[in-house]
Amino acid sequence: MSPMIEISSASKTFTMHLQNGVRLPVVSGVSMQVNAGECVVLAGPSGAGKSSILKMIFGNYSCNHGRIAVRHDGALVDIATAQPRDILRVRRQTIGYVSQFLRAVPRVATLDVVAEPLITNGVARNEARAQAGALLRRLNIAERLWTLPPSTFSGGEQQRVNIARGFISDMPILLLDEPTASLDGANRKIVVDLVAEKKVRGVAMVAIVHDDEVRNLIADRIIDVASFAAAA
């Protein structure tokens, strides 16, 4: 089986320009593969570099060395060396991302925030909004809230909107950064079910989950990021 994500000897170092160019190594020698229909969970202490690895896969963080290949439109694209326009194309068609924080345009209705990824990829607005409503309902966001901007919501409600936006598309790759951090038990169970459904559809996922119960329910493999700790 050809991997959807193939990382080879990737490393990340931050340069602190406001501190006389001090270099802060984060991770080094990151090597892993993720296959279709598999959820790989990154584990390790806070500050070990878990979120940095996700952001390197997504192209938010540059990769100083190594290769980060993702399967996009039938070919492998090295995110580490790809041009910005190519990274944007990969994000639009191939890689979904659920971060810890919802980033949405102010004053845009929640229904449209969730529907936007589908509309961007050519789904008719009415169909996209119908799918968004179904997912919001499943995640226990009351219909009376759908016309309001999510910035007015509680932290847990915003996270569920964030999850709905990330899960609504049928992207072949999905990155999950603490998707259940602000959720109660019932809504954590819904996210576990959504992950299971993505696996059935062949989606390759990389997740960070600190909740032991959720981690054990969704993980096909657990990778200890401490093994990639960079020497200072």
C-alpha positions in Angstrom: 0.0 0.0 0.0 1.4 3.4 -1.0 1.5 5.8 2.0 -0.5 9.0 2.0 2.1 10.8 4.1 5.8 9.9 4.0 8.2 11.9 6.2 11.9 11.2 6.0 14.6 12.8 8.3 12.6 16.0 8.8 13.8 18.6 11.2 12.7 22.0 12.5 14.7 24.8 14.2 13.4 28.2 15.1 15.6 31.2 14.8 14.9 33.9 17.4 15.6 37.0 15.5 14.7 39.3 18.5 17.3 37.4 20.6 20.4 37.9 18.5 19.6 35.0 16.2 19.5 32.3 18.8 18.6 29.0 17.2 16.1 26.8 19.0 16.0 23.2 17.8 12.6 21.5 18.0 12.6 18.1 16.3 15.2 16.2 14.3 15.1 13.0 12.3 11.4 12.8 12.1 10.6 9.7 9.9 7.1 8.1 9.7 4.5 6.9 7.2 0.7 7.1 7.4 -1.4 4.9 5.2 -5.0 5.4 3.9 -7.5 4.5 6.6 -5.1 4.8 9.4 -4.9 7.2 12.4 -1.5 7.8 13.8 -1.4 9.6 17.1 1.6 11.6 18.2 2.4 11.3 21.9 4.9 12.9 24.2 5.2 15.7 26.8 4.3 19.3 26.2 6.9 21.0 24.1 8.2 17.8 22.5 7.2 19.1 19.0 3.9 17.4 18.3 2.1 20.5 17.0 5.3 21.5 15.1 5.2 18.2 13.2 1.5 18.8 12.2 2.3 22.3 11.1 5.2 21.1 9.0 2.9 18.6 7.3 0.4 21.3 6.6 3.1 23.7 5.4 2.6 26.4 8.1 6.1 25.7 9.4 9.0 25.4 7.1 11.1 22.2 7.2 14.8 22.9 7.6 15.9 19.5 6.5 14.4 16.3 5.2 11.3 15.4 3.2 7.6 15.7 3.9 5.8 14.0 1.0 2.0 13.9 0.8 0.0 12.1 -1.9 -1.9 14.8 -3.8 -3.9 14.2 -7.1 -2.2 10.9 -7.7 1.4 12.1 -7.1 3.7 12.8 -4.2 4.3 16.5 -3.4 7.2 17.4 -1.1 5.7 20.1 1.2 9.3 20.9 2.4 10.3 22.2 -1.0 6.9 23.0 -2.6 6.1 26.6 -3.8 3.5 28.5 -1.7 0.9 28.3 -4.5 1.3 24.5 -4.6 1.0 24.2 -0.9 -2.3 26.2 -1.1 -3.6 23.8 -3.8 -2.7 20.8 -1.6 -4.6 22.3 1.4 -7.6 23.1 -0.7 -7.9 19.6 -2.2 -6.0 17.1 0.0 -5.2 18.1 3.6 -7.9 19.1 6.2 -6.8 20.5 9.5 -8.6 20.8 12.9 -6.5 23.1 15.1 -7.0 23.8 18.8 -8.5 27.2 17.9 -11.2 28.3 15.5 -10.1 31.0 13.1 -13.1 32.4 11.2 -13.9 35.7 9.5 -15.8 38.0 12.0 -19.5 38.3 11.6 -19.8 35.3 9.2 -22.7 33.0 10.3 -21.6 29.6 11.8 -23.5 27.7 9.0 -21.4 29.4 6.4 -18.1 29.0 8.3 -18.7 25.2 8.3 -19.9 25.1 4.7 -17.1 27.2 3.2 -14.6 24.3 2.5 -17.3 22.6 0.4 -18.2 25.8 -1.5 -14.5 26.4 -2.2 -14.3 23.0 -3.9 -17.3 23.6 -6.1 -20.2 22.2 -4.0 -23.5 24.2 -4.6 -24.1 26.6 -1.7 -27.5 25.1 -0.7 -26.0 21.5 -0.6 -23.0 22.7 1.3 -25.2 24.5 3.9 -27.4 21.4 4.2 -24.3 19.2 4.9 -23.0 21.8 7.4 -26.4 21.9 9.2 -26.4 18.1 9.5 -22.9 18.1 11.0 -23.7 20.9 13.4 -26.8 19.2 14.5 -24.8 16.0 15.1 -22.3 17.9 17.2 -25.1 19.4 19.3 -24.9 23.0 18.1 -28.5 24.2 18.4 -30.1 25.4 15.1 -30.9 28.8 16.7 -27.2 29.5 16.8 -26.4 28.7 13.2 -27.0 32.3 11.9 -24.7 33.7 14.6 -20.9 34.1 14.3 -19.0 31.5 16.3 -17.0 34.2 18.0 -20.0 34.7 20.3 -20.0 31.0 21.4 -18.4 29.3 24.4 -15.1 27.6 24.0 -16.6 24.1 23.7 -19.1 25.3 21.1 -16.4 27.0 19.1 -14.4 23.8 19.2 -17.4 21.8 17.8 -17.8 24.3 15.0 -14.1 23.9 14.3 -14.5 20.1 14.2 -17.5 20.4 11.9 -15.5 22.6 9.5 -12.6 20.2 9.5 -14.6 17.0 9.1 -17.1 18.3 6.5 -14.9 17.8 3.5 -13.8 14.4 2.1 -10.1 15.3 2.2 -7.9 12.2 1.8 -5.6 13.5 4.7 -6.8 15.0 8.0 -4.7 16.5 10.7 -6.2 16.8 14.2 -4.6 19.0 16.9 -6.4 18.3 20.2 -9.8 18.1 18.7 -11.5 17.0 21.9 -9.7 19.3 24.4 -12.7 21.4 25.3 -15.4 18.8 24.9 -17.6 16.9 27.4 -17.9 13.1 27.3 -20.9 12.9 24.9 -19.2 15.2 22.3 -15.9 13.4 22.7 -17.7 10.2 21.7 -19.1 11.9 18.6 -15.6 12.9 17.5 -14.4 9.3 18.1 -17.3 8.1 15.8 -16.4 10.7 13.2 -12.8 9.6 13.2 -13.9 5.9 12.8 -16.1 6.9 9.8 -13.1 8.7 8.2 -11.1 5.6 8.5 -13.7 3.6 6.7 -13.5 6.1 3.9 -9.8 5.6 3.7 -8.7 8.9 5.1 -5.2 9.1 6.5 -5.0 10.9 9.8 -2.4 12.3 12.2 -3.7 13.4 15.6 -2.5 14.9 18.8 -4.8 13.8 21.7 -3.9 14.1 25.4 -7.0 12.3 26.6 -5.9 8.7 27.2 -9.3 7.2 26.5 -9.8 9.0 23.2 -6.2 8.3 22.2 -6.7 4.5 22.7 -10.0 4.5 20.9 -8.8 6.3 17.7 -5.1 5.3 17.4 -4.0 2.6 15.1 -0.4 3.5 16.0 1.1 5.8 18.6 4.4 7.5 17.9 6.4 8.9 20.7 7.7 12.3 19.5 10.3 12.3 22.3 12.4 10.0 20.1 12.7 13.0 17.6 13.8 15.5 20.2 16.4 17.8 18.8 19.7 18.4 20.7 20.0 22.0 21.9 
